[in-house]
Amino acid sequence: EVQLVESGGGVVQPGGSLRLSCAASGFSFSSYWMHWVRQAPGKGLVWVSRIDYDGSSTIYADSVKGRFTISRDNAKNTLYLQMNSLRADDTAVYYCARNRDGRYDQWGQGTLVTVSS
Amino acid sequence: DIQMTQSPSSLSASIGDRVTITCRASQTIHTYLHWYQQKPGKAPKLLISVASNLQSDVPSRFSGSGSGTDFTLTISSLQPEDFATYYCQQSNSDPHTFGQGTKLEIK
C-alpha cells in the first residue's frame, strides 16, 4: 500500500524554524518527483515546492523562496521541508504529494504548522 | 504564473442533480488539467487527470472535459458522498497552480 506520512508540524513563534518530514512507503520513492502543497485554515490549496528524483533540481513558490528548503533522502525514503523565518501567513496544513506526469496521485494526511506568538 | 479560475465558488444542489463545475486557465494548458475532491479534514483525492481520464477508483458519474483554457467537471447524479470541495490544477508549466475551489453543498 502506498503511504505518505508527514510529521514535524507544531506551534512556532514568528521568525522561528521547523523541519517537516514525509516518510514514504509502498512504492519506489526515488522514481518520483515530490512536492509540498499547503492549505491555510479555511482556504484553498497552494503549491509550495518541488524536488526532482535525486534532489538536483528544486523550485519554490515566490512566497517561500529564500526561507524554505526542500530536500530528500532516497536511502531513507523521506522528503523534507526546512522552514526558516516563519511568518503568520505560513500557518497552514502542509501536505506532501507524489507527482506522476503532472498530477498529484498520492497525498499524505497533512501536518499542521501554526506560527503564532 | 498561470491563473486558474473556478466557477462557481460555491454551489447548492440536491441528491440526484446533475452538476457542472468550470475551470478556466489564464493561458492555454492543452489538457494538462486535473481535478481533485477534498472532504473536511482530509487530504485531496485525485478524481480526473489530463482533463478527462477518470481514476480507477472513482465512480463513473464523474466526468471531465475540455482543452486549451476551458474545462468542466460534471457529476451526472449527485450522491450524498459527493458533497465536498473540488479543485482544478494545471501542470502545463511551473509553478503548478490550483483553482480557488468549488464548495458543493446540500440544498
Interface residues (C-beta under 8 A of the other chain):
Chain A: H35 G44 L45 V46 W47 R50 I59 A61 Y95 D101 G102 R103 Y104 D105 W107 G108 Q109 G110
Chain B: Y32 H34 Y36 Q38 K42 A43 P44 K45 L46 S49 V50 Q55 Y87 Q89 S91 N92 D94 P95 H96 T97 F98 G99 Q100 G101
